[in-house]
Amino acid sequence: MKNEALFARQICRVLDHGTRDIDPSIAERLRAGRERALQHRAVAVESLEIVGAGGTAAWGGGHDSRSHPIRTLFAILALLLGVSFAYYWNGFDQASENEEIDSALLADDLPPNAYLDQGFQAWLEKRSSAGE
Amino acid sequence: MASRSELSDFLASVERRAFKQALFAVRDEDAALDIVQDSMMRLAEKYAGHPTDELPLLFQRILQNAIRDYYRRSRTRMARFVQLSSFESADDDTGDPLEAIEIDEELSPFATPHAALLQAETLELVEEALQNLPARQREAFLLRYWEGLDIAETAAAMNCSEGSVKTHCSRATHTLATALAAKGIRP
C-alpha cells in the first residue's frame, strides 16, 4: 500500500510536469473558458442577490437565519388571513347582488308569483316572437 | 460564498489538470476543451453560492459527469491506438526516468538536451499508459492521487462505494506499474 502510494505520487509528479508544458494555444483557450465561466458567475450571483434583497425587503430587513421558521409561520398566517378575507368579501358581494334582485322584484308592477306561472312565461315568449 | 477572485484562482489551479483528465478519457483536444469549459461554466453558474472549500469536489463531480455524458453522446468510443514503434526504449539509459523528472523540477538550469528528451518520452509513456487504463480505474487513480481527494470524496465524485475506489486504485497502480516496467520505467 505504501509502495502503491509512493509510485502513484511519482506518476502524478510526471503528470504535473506535463501540465506545465501544455501547448500555449490550449492554455489560452482554457483561460478564455475560465473568463467566460466567471462572467456566468457574475450573472448567477446578481440573480441570487436580487432574490435575497426581495426576500429581505418583504420582511423588513434582517439577516438572522434563525428567524426563518418565524417568517414561514407569518407567511402562512398572512395567507390564511388573505383567503378568509377573500371568502368573506365574496359572500358579501353575493348578498348585495341578491338584495338588488329582491328589491327589483318587489318594486316591479308584476307580483313575484307571475314569474313562477308557466302560462305567463309562454305568453311572454309568444309576445316577444310576435314583436320580432 | 466563493468570491470572484477565489473562484478564478480555483479554476486557474485546476483547469490544466482537468483538461488532461478529459483528454485521457476522450482523446480529442477540442472535445476535452469543451468538457472543461462546460464544467467551469456549470460550476460558476450553479454553485456560485457554495463555500470555496466545497469547490474541488463539486468541480470533480461535474467534470466526471461531463466526461460520462460525452461517452453517452458519442456512443462509439475511439479504438485504442498505440504506436509502440514511435517510442524508444529507455533501457539504454542507466538512470530512472521518473527520477529524471524530479531532478528537472529542482535543477532545471542544469537540464541537458538528453534529460529533456528523456523527460518528454517518459511523460508520453506515462500519459499513454494512463489513457490505456479502463475508464473507471483511470478516474479513480486521477481523483485519488492527482486531485488529492480522499477515498470518501473520490467515491462521492465517482458515485460508487469506497471499496470500489480502493479496488480501482489498486488495479490502476498495478496496471500502470506493469505497463511502464515493460517500457523500462520502474518506480
Interface residues (C-beta under 8 A of the other chain):
Chain A: N3 E4 A5 L6 F7 A8 R9 Q10 I11 C12 R13 V14 L15 H17 G18 T19 D21 I22 I26 A27 R29 L30 R31 G33 R34 R36 A37 L38 H40 R41 A42 V43 A44 V45 L48
Chain B: M1 R4 L7 S8 L11 A12 E15 R16 R17 F19 K20 E29 L33 V36 Q37 M40 M41 L43 A44 E45 K46 A48 G49 L98 I101 E102 D104 E105 Q119 T122 L123 V126 E127 L130 F141 R144 Y145 W146 C169 S170 T173 L176 A177 P187
